[in-house]
Amino acid sequence: MEELGIGGERIEIFLMSAADAAKFVEAVNIMTERVKRLGPNPLKNQ
């Protein structure tokens, strides 16, 4: 990902079952905050 200029922090795998609603909400919150901190996709403007 780094070689493509995307940055490895923009992708993460979360393992959970369909019954893990709380885990899903936590994963969404983690990634939302991370994307806000990282800013816009660097490849979008190319």
Stockholm file with secondary structure:
# STOCKHOLM 1.0

chainA/1-46         MEELGIGGERIEIFLMSAADAAKFVEAVNIMTERVKRLGPNPLKNQ
#=GR chainA/1-46 SS CTTTTSCGGGCCCCCCCTTCHHHHHHHHHHHHHHHHHHCSCTTTTC
#=GC SS_cons        CTTTTSCGGGCCCCCCCTTCHHHHHHHHHHHHHHHHHHCSCTTTTC
//
